[in-house]
Amino acid sequence: MKMVVDAYEKALAEWLSDYSRLVLAGVGNPLRGDDGLGVEVAARLAGRVPQDTMVVDCGTVPESHLGPISRYQPSHILFLDAADLGLRPGRVRLIMPEQITGLNVSTHNLPMSILTKYLRGQTRADIAFLVIQPSNTGFGEDMSPEVVDSVRRVAELIERILRARRRKSNLGGEEYPQYLG
């Protein structure tokens, strides 16, 4: 049986292949249905990542977490967020900061382009966005079934990539719940 791998899975594994310190930053508002998907992915990963990874629940104000993220001095920062890319709900894409111009990548206060520029200046980190196409972002809505499934798959994928990388590089070390909520 041949396993189908989405393009984002291979691209994410390649992008993460050489990190030394990683920040996984979940962005979104859980009170607005699918908009909370980034926060949900972060919650699923909290305590399940290697010691060279920090998971941050940014909520709707990722700019409030710039200090802790910068002090951590990551080599890579991966934002997890909802983005209206005009795709079918639940579709996942890995997007580089240069590609977000003109896209509705976030419904939050500070434009992500400004946030990434600031973080690159402070940390020199490679930055990417792992985004999922939302279906409903209405206040008080539940997450749509397609997005719930994608959240599960994305969290499992990230955990699998990090675990395989640790085994491959023989990093060892104990798991540790570095989580900022």
C-alpha positions in Angstrom: 0.0 0.0 0.0 1.5 3.3 -1.1 1.3 6.1 1.5 0.2 9.5 0.0 2.3 12.4 1.3 1.1 15.9 0.9 3.6 18.4 -0.4 3.5 20.4 2.8 4.7 17.3 4.8 7.8 16.9 2.8 8.5 20.6 2.7 8.0 20.9 6.5 10.3 17.9 7.2 13.0 19.5 4.9 12.5 22.9 6.5 12.9 21.5 10.0 15.9 19.2 9.1 18.6 21.6 10.3 17.1 23.5 13.2 19.1 23.8 16.5 16.4 25.5 18.5 12.7 25.6 17.4 9.7 27.7 18.4 6.3 26.4 17.6 4.0 29.4 17.9 0.2 28.7 17.9 -1.8 31.7 16.9 -5.6 32.2 17.0 -8.8 32.7 18.9 -10.5 29.5 20.2 -13.7 31.5 20.6 -13.9 31.9 16.8 -14.2 28.4 15.6 -11.5 27.4 13.1 -9.5 30.6 13.9 -8.3 28.8 17.1 -6.6 26.0 15.2 -3.1 27.3 15.8 -3.6 27.4 19.6 -5.1 23.9 19.5 -2.1 22.5 17.6 0.2 24.1 20.2 -1.8 22.6 23.1 -1.6 19.2 21.5 2.2 19.5 21.2 2.9 21.0 24.7 5.0 18.6 26.7 5.5 16.3 23.7 8.5 17.9 22.1 12.2 17.6 22.6 14.1 20.0 24.8 15.4 22.1 21.9 11.8 23.1 21.2 9.6 25.8 22.8 5.8 25.7 22.3 4.1 29.0 22.6 0.3 29.7 22.8 0.2 33.2 21.3 -3.6 33.5 21.3 -4.6 36.5 19.3 -1.6 38.6 20.2 1.6 37.0 19.1 3.4 40.3 19.6 2.9 39.8 23.3 5.3 36.9 23.1 8.1 38.5 21.2 10.3 38.9 24.3 10.3 35.2 25.4 10.6 34.0 21.7 13.6 36.4 21.1 15.3 35.4 24.4 15.1 31.8 23.5 17.2 32.6 20.4 15.6 30.0 18.1 17.2 29.0 14.8 13.6 28.4 13.4 10.2 29.8 14.2 7.1 28.0 12.9 3.8 29.9 13.2 0.7 27.7 13.3 -2.4 29.6 12.2 -5.5 29.8 10.1 -5.2 31.4 6.7 -7.9 32.1 4.0 -6.1 30.9 0.9 -9.3 30.1 -1.0 -8.7 26.4 -0.6 -11.0 23.6 0.6 -11.4 23.8 4.4 -8.8 21.8 6.2 -6.1 22.1 3.5 -2.6 22.7 4.9 0.2 24.8 3.4 3.7 25.7 4.4 4.2 29.4 3.5 7.4 31.5 3.8 7.1 35.1 5.0 7.9 36.4 1.5 4.7 34.7 0.3 2.3 36.3 2.8 2.2 39.7 1.1 -1.4 40.3 0.1 -2.7 37.0 1.7 -5.1 36.9 4.6 -2.7 34.9 6.8 -4.0 36.1 10.1 -7.0 37.8 11.7 -4.9 39.3 14.5 -3.7 42.7 15.4 -0.2 43.1 14.1 0.4 42.1 10.5 2.5 39.0 10.4 4.9 40.6 7.9 5.9 43.1 10.6 6.1 40.4 13.2 8.4 38.3 11.1 10.6 41.2 10.2 11.1 42.1 13.8 11.8 38.5 14.9 14.3 38.0 12.1 16.1 41.1 13.2 16.1 39.9 16.8 16.9 36.2 16.3 18.1 35.7 12.7 15.8 32.7 12.7 14.3 31.0 9.7 10.6 31.7 9.9 7.7 29.9 8.2 3.9 29.6 8.6 2.1 26.3 8.7 -1.4 27.3 7.9 -4.8 25.6 7.6 -7.7 26.8 5.5 -10.5 27.6 7.9 -14.2 26.9 7.2 -15.9 28.9 9.9 -14.5 31.6 12.1 -17.7 33.0 13.6 -17.8 33.9 17.2 -19.0 31.0 19.4 -18.6 28.5 16.5 -17.1 25.0 17.0 -14.1 24.0 14.9 -15.3 22.4 11.7 -14.7 18.6 11.3 -12.3 19.1 8.4 -10.1 21.5 10.5 -10.3 19.2 13.6 -8.9 16.4 11.4 -6.2 18.7 10.0 -5.2 19.9 13.5 -4.8 16.3 14.6 -2.7 15.4 11.5 -0.5 18.5 11.7 0.2 17.9 15.4 1.0 14.2 14.8 3.2 15.2 11.8 5.3 17.7 13.7 5.7 15.3 16.6 6.8 12.5 14.2 9.3 14.8 12.4 10.8 16.0 15.6 11.0 12.4 17.0 12.7 11.1 13.8 15.1 14.0 13.7 16.1 13.4 17.3 16.6 9.7 16.6 18.6 10.4 13.5 20.9 12.9 15.1 21.0 10.9 18.4 20.2 14.1 20.4 18.6 12.1 23.2 17.7 14.2 26.2 14.5 14.0 28.0 11.2 15.4 26.8 10.3 18.6 28.5 7.2 20.7 28.7 8.5 24.1 27.6 5.2 25.7 27.0 4.2 29.4 27.3 0.5 29.9 27.4 
